[in-house]
């Protein structure tokens, strides 16, 4: 059985690839990645069990031939983060929309059995209802959220028109080892762990009472594999813990050092909270890793963030200038 993972050298994609190398059944695993955010180090421990292809999915090329006789396609590749998407929306459209179109056309040409898409819960914007279910009004607040939602629309449209079996998983706040450590100001976990390593204050946005639905990477991988195996198609499914926690709680779990507060940012919800009833009903899935256990595992592997940028109030203010300018 052939498995294709786009963005397979990145955070989520590499964990999916590694899981397949550990299953009892033999799989041919193809990783397609342009390494813009992915890293070869992420697949170093199992590189002899996968085929790595460096390619740009937004451009037509020989990479499409790898889809021949493919069973499952996990389309994880995308550009993430809010500020860069505001500053370079064209890059995000090419990565998150054009690439999705090209992947779908490869699936259509070679009649792949199913595509599973990594969508984003950021499409909900600032929801009116909590916990938020899949029928909530979609209100993207910035180009990253919009382009991920446009990609999801393509997935669902190709499913309807061309009968390509597809499932879209709307991921909430995924965390774990191998998350991005590049120079872009991004997810709170990476920011906090780099600050902890350098014995610097943890920078908390606003009061810290805002809640986030943190979901550990192994639980997310479980959801992707179940979505591929279950006899379902044309479904959009939330994947989160269903138990949001405050940023203050997270900061205290990571570090008891001094904290510093930043201004509340426009366009950010005070709470992300997944209604995961559908995931449980259709996939038979439920999260297993509590935040305390997940964070403790990351603390034991904290050296992963040793080369990550260490942010402070001044550098964050500079990095998020476009955020306040365009989303106010």
Secondary structure, 3 states (H helix, E strand, C coil): CEEEEECCCCHHHHHHHHHHHHCCCCCEEEEEECCCCCCHHHHHHHHHHCEEEECCCCCCCHHHHHHCCEEEEEECCCCCCHHHHHHCHHHHHHHHHHHHHHHHHHHHHHCCCEEEEEEEHHHHCCCCCCCECCCCCCCCCCHHHHHHHHHHHHHHHHHHHHCCCEEEEEECEEECCCCCCCCCCCCHHHHHHHHHHCCCCEEEECCCCCEECEEEHHHHHHHHHHHHHCCCCCEEEEECCCCCEEHHHHHHHHCCCCEEEECCCCCCCCECCECCHHHHHHHCCCCCCCHHHHHHHHHHCHHHHCCCCCCCHHHHHHHCHHHHHHHC
